Amino acid sequence: MRTKSPITFFGSNCTVSDITRLYWDFVSLTADLKVKRESLAAARRIYEDVRNRAEQGTQATLQLTSAQAQLATSRQDYINSEGSVLQQELLLKELLRRRGISDPKLAKAKIEALTAIQTPDNDTIDPLGTLPQQAIENRRNCSSPIFSSRIQTSVWKGRATKFALISPLQ
């Protein structure tokens, strides 16, 4: 019996990790679209405020031109972001179904991002100089005395060389 490494029940040569990666890309693009929508709304409010002030004579017309340019830029950013979301949705549909979007039910269906990208409240990142040492300490095959001595001679000023991270048994 011959087995294939890619999962074929999706109808194409894609793996679960490919679908997962595309989904998270879709989630991030959807979050970006939301930000662009809010930015467009803010640009509209600013434009309306500047236009009203210019009509009253309390704002220079140069500021109105600047607000119009900002509104146009925000509108274009929103349109580009919306296109990216639609394109990513189309990619997901193509990979999830054998017939892709030629199926009318699937073509009408909308994919919604149910998961939001969570950012940690407190992001603690260790200094870069300690990361190679932590990586070496957490490797199980680095516990031998021979390997430990090779690591100590290869680590120079807090930087581990590629050679130091390769097991002597390889």
Helices and strands as residue ranges (DSSP letters): H 16-56, H 61-96, G 100-102, H 104-108, G 128-130, H 131-138, G 140-142, H 145-154, G 163-165
